[in-house]
């Protein structure tokens, strides 16, 4: 296997491991959107919406509540998806069979700590964390091929 091919595998593995981060990020964004929708629906139901004197205020409230229900369902699906992705990544990390490397990857890719935060928590130098992440990713790549 060439070095370029191996580097591509390592980049792909990093993207694979980062999926939990982005799934969690999207879930949090959708939760914020649900909160915003809920606040707007509550304002409409109290008659303090943008146009409370309109004859269609009841329809606006009903429409807002329907949109809120859809948004809540979408947010719940994303939360479940984030949990599934996190579990899948945790399983992949456990294939290392190396507690030290697994702990570093869990901090980085499941708990979303920076290299510096991981280093502080594990009592390592940040460069040590970066080296351990590289070593773990290389090991995961070789075990896949």
Secondary structure, 3 states (H helix, E strand, C coil): CCHHHHHHHHHHHHHHHHHHHHHHHHHHHHHHHHHHHHHHHHHHHCCCCCCCCCCCHHHHHHHHHHHHHHHHHHHHHHHHHHHHHHHHHHHHHHCCCCHHHHHHHHHHHHCCCCHHHHHHHHCCCHHHHHHHHHHHHHHHHHHHC
